Structures are given as C-alpha cells and as structure tokens.
Amino acid sequence: FRSSITTYYEKSSELGFRIVQMLALAIGLEDEHYFDDDFTDPMAAMRPLHYAAEKSNPEQGVFACGAHSDYGMVTLLLPDENPG
C-alpha cells in the first residue's frame, strides 16, 4: 500500500508541476519554466477523501462536505464512477 501511495503522490506532484508550467503559457508568458524557481520545494499534501453524495441535514446529525474552496495553486481530483 505504501509503495503504491508514494508512487501516486510523486506522479501527482509531477503532474501538478507540469500544470503550473502550462498555466504560465496560458497566461501569455513565453517561458513555461517561469514559475519553476517558485516550486522547488512545494507544500504539497495528498488527502485521499471520499465525498459522499449525501447532502447535509444537521437536524438529523448528517454533516456532509458542502461547497468549499481549496487552498494552494492546483488541486487535482481523481473522479470515478461513484457519486459524491
């Protein structure tokens, strides 16, 4: 399990870094490596979460994850066929 998660984390981090390079080009910078020096030691976190499709109903003690915003430069989500 640890090996699989470590590999997934490393590949996800590489993908996030590449996305930042593509964002540099998308905003009109000519050098995709413009932000590279700002991401030499990123504060990356991987939190394997499952967001249930169930809606919050505090009166019944159900507290689901409502609308929110993530922090950081890029958030990667791995969708699957399950709702939530």
C-alpha positions in Angstrom: 0.0 0.0 0.0 2.7 2.5 1.0 4.6 1.9 -2.2 1.5 2.5 -4.4 0.5 5.7 -2.5 4.1 7.0 -2.6 4.2 6.5 -6.4 0.8 8.1 -6.8 1.8 11.1 -4.7 5.1 11.5 -6.7 3.3 11.3 -10.1 0.5 13.6 -8.9 3.1 16.1 -7.8 4.9 15.9 -11.2 1.5 16.4 -12.9 0.7 19.5 -10.7 4.1 21.0 -11.5 3.5 20.4 -15.2 0.1 22.1 -15.0 1.7 25.1 -13.4 4.1 25.2 -16.4 1.2 25.1 -18.8 -0.6 27.8 -16.8 2.4 30.0 -17.4 2.0 29.6 -21.1 -1.8 30.0 -20.9 -1.4 33.5 -19.2 0.8 34.6 -22.0 4.3 34.0 -20.6 6.7 32.9 -23.2 8.7 30.7 -20.9 6.9 27.6 -19.4 9.6 27.5 -16.7 8.8 31.0 -15.5 7.5 29.7 -12.1 9.9 26.8 -11.7 12.0 28.5 -9.1 8.9 29.1 -7.0 8.1 25.4 -6.9 11.4 23.9 -5.9 10.0 22.7 -2.5 6.2 22.8 -2.8 4.0 22.4 0.2 2.0 19.5 -1.3 -0.5 17.4 0.6 -2.4 14.3 -0.5 -5.6 13.6 1.3 -7.4 10.6 0.0 -11.0 11.7 0.7 -14.4 10.4 -0.3 -17.2 13.0 -0.6 -20.4 11.1 -0.1 -23.3 12.1 -2.4 -25.5 12.6 0.7 -26.5 16.2 1.5 -26.1 17.8 4.9 -29.0 17.7 7.3 -27.8 19.0 10.6 -31.3 18.4 12.2 -30.7 14.7 11.7 -27.0 14.8 12.5 -25.8 14.5 8.9 -22.9 16.8 8.2 -21.6 16.4 4.6 -18.9 18.4 2.9 -20.7 21.4 1.4 -19.4 23.9 -1.1 -15.9 25.0 -0.3 -12.7 26.2 -1.9 -9.3 24.6 -1.7 -6.1 26.4 -0.9 -2.9 26.3 -2.9 -2.0 26.7 -6.5 -3.5 23.5 -8.0 -6.0 20.9 -6.7 -6.1 17.6 -8.5 -9.2 15.4 -8.1 -9.4 11.8 -9.2 -13.0 11.2 -10.3 -14.6 7.8 -10.5 -18.0 6.3 -11.3 -19.2 6.8 -7.7 -21.3 9.9 -6.9 -20.0 12.4 -4.3 
